[in-house]
Amino acid sequence: MKIDQLIAQIREKKTFLCVGLDTDLDKIPEHLLKEEDPIFAFNKAIIDATHQFCVAYKPNIAFYEAYGLKGWKALERTMEYLNTEYPEVFTIADAKRGDIGNTSTRYAKAFFETLNFDSITIAPYMGKDSVEPFLAFKDKHTILLALTSNQGAFDFQTKQVNGQELYKEVLATSKSYKNAENLMYVVGATKASYLSEVRQIVPESFLLVPGVGAQGGNLQEVCKYGITKDIGLLVNSSRGILYASQGLDFAKMAGDKAKSIQKEMEIELNKLDV
Ligand SMILES: O=C(O)c1cc(=O)[nH]c(=O)n1[C@@H]1O[C@H](COP(=O)(O)O)[C@@H](O)[C@H]1O
């Protein structure tokens, strides 16, 4: 998907919500467990109930790999369903990959071609030749971890390197990579106050911002420091939406939760005069 299509969708639906499909068999409603493919049954119901309030879905691959072949099949079915029923939505493989070039190319094929995701999350630690194989795919997007939402982000990401914090070095250096226009970055919602400094280095790039909801990040703070004239934000919530109810009404409750976030986002978008 081209960035312009993502921006148009945000303006039309008045939302920049990404629903994280972190589907956990220990947390989904019990009645779904008798389905032949409970993970897909849950995802399908969640997607049908939330699609009008969001512009992106982000299956976290760990939740599928954890169940082996069964989990991978459910991921494939989820992607087929999204690409067939809701082709306008942006899809993110939250896989946090990155390896020597030869291997990165295989990861890129797996997620961009075989599963047909629009984007993938990548760890920048192995540097340029581990990231560029992902950037080579046209109209596909590589979302580099910059400043993550967890406490461990302070172990390395904020340490000084070349006179600036490592996450800033990641942002600045990656701009010189081949096909850098296909880059986006992860900045955690729990680190919202850092976003103004992030914007000094990458003023226009799209940022994937996880950590609202269960991790306590604040949407208004994220917008205050991170929003651009073309929005430039995809704000993710996973557990806060998926597990709003564990009863028969789980999909409706997830839809209501997504709708209430969409309403808050609409207020922020109106401030932009889009
Ligand atoms: O890359 C990510 O999406 C990610 C980066 C980060 O810094 N923090 C973070 O929580 N995530 C992911 O975002 C999702 C957050 O889930 P909830 O806390 O349940 O909303 C999980 O899939 C995490 O793996």
Ligand as a Chemical Component Dictionary entry (heavy atoms), coordinates in Angstrom:
data_LIG
# 
_chem_comp.id                   LIG 
_chem_comp.type                 NON-POLYMER 
_chem_comp.pdbx_formal_charge   0 
_chem_comp.three_letter_code    LIG 
# 
loop_
_chem_comp_atom.comp_id 
_chem_comp_atom.atom_id 
_chem_comp_atom.alt_atom_id 
_chem_comp_atom.type_symbol 
_chem_comp_atom.charge 
_chem_comp_atom.model_Cartn_x 
_chem_comp_atom.model_Cartn_y 
_chem_comp_atom.model_Cartn_z 
_chem_comp_atom.pdbx_ordinal 
LIG O1  O1  O 0 6.484  -3.193 17.832 1  
LIG C1  C1  C 0 5.503  -3.137 18.564 2  
LIG O2  O2  O 0 4.365  -3.167 18.126 3  
LIG C2  C2  C 0 5.718  -2.856 19.998 4  
LIG C3  C3  C 0 6.792  -2.032 20.304 5  
LIG C4  C4  C 0 6.909  -1.500 21.597 6  
LIG O3  O3  O 0 7.769  -0.694 21.886 7  
LIG N1  N1  N 0 6.000  -1.873 22.530 8  
LIG C5  C5  C 0 4.965  -2.729 22.272 9  
LIG O4  O4  O 0 4.156  -2.973 23.162 10 
LIG N2  N2  N 0 4.856  -3.285 21.020 11 
LIG C6  C6  C 0 3.800  -4.264 20.713 12 
LIG O5  O5  O 0 2.532  -3.611 20.762 13 
LIG C7  C7  C 0 1.537  -4.461 21.366 14 
LIG C8  C8  C 0 1.032  -3.778 22.621 15 
LIG O6  O6  O 0 -0.016 -4.507 23.167 16 
LIG P1  P1  P 0 -0.963 -3.942 24.338 17 
LIG O7  O7  O 0 -0.078 -3.465 25.452 18 
LIG O8  O8  O 0 -1.787 -5.133 24.733 19 
LIG O9  O9  O 0 -1.788 -2.817 23.755 20 
LIG C9  C9  C 0 2.234  -5.799 21.576 21 
LIG O10 O10 O 0 2.017  -6.612 20.429 22 
LIG C10 C10 C 0 3.700  -5.447 21.683 23 
LIG O11 O11 O 0 4.539  -6.504 21.275 24 
# 
loop_
_chem_comp_bond.comp_id 
_chem_comp_bond.atom_id_1 
_chem_comp_bond.atom_id_2 
_chem_comp_bond.value_order 
_chem_comp_bond.pdbx_ordinal 
LIG O1  C1  DOUB 1  
LIG C1  O2  SING 2  
LIG C1  C2  SING 3  
LIG C2  C3  DOUB 4  
LIG C2  N2  SING 5  
LIG C3  C4  SING 6  
LIG C4  O3  DOUB 7  
LIG C4  N1  SING 8  
LIG N1  C5  SING 9  
LIG C5  O4  DOUB 10 
LIG C5  N2  SING 11 
LIG N2  C6  SING 12 
LIG C6  O5  SING 13 
LIG C6  C10 SING 14 
LIG O5  C7  SING 15 
LIG C7  C8  SING 16 
LIG C7  C9  SING 17 
LIG C8  O6  SING 18 
LIG O6  P1  SING 19 
LIG P1  O7  DOUB 20 
LIG P1  O8  SING 21 
LIG P1  O9  SING 22 
LIG C9  O10 SING 23 
LIG C9  C10 SING 24 
LIG C10 O11 SING 25 
# 
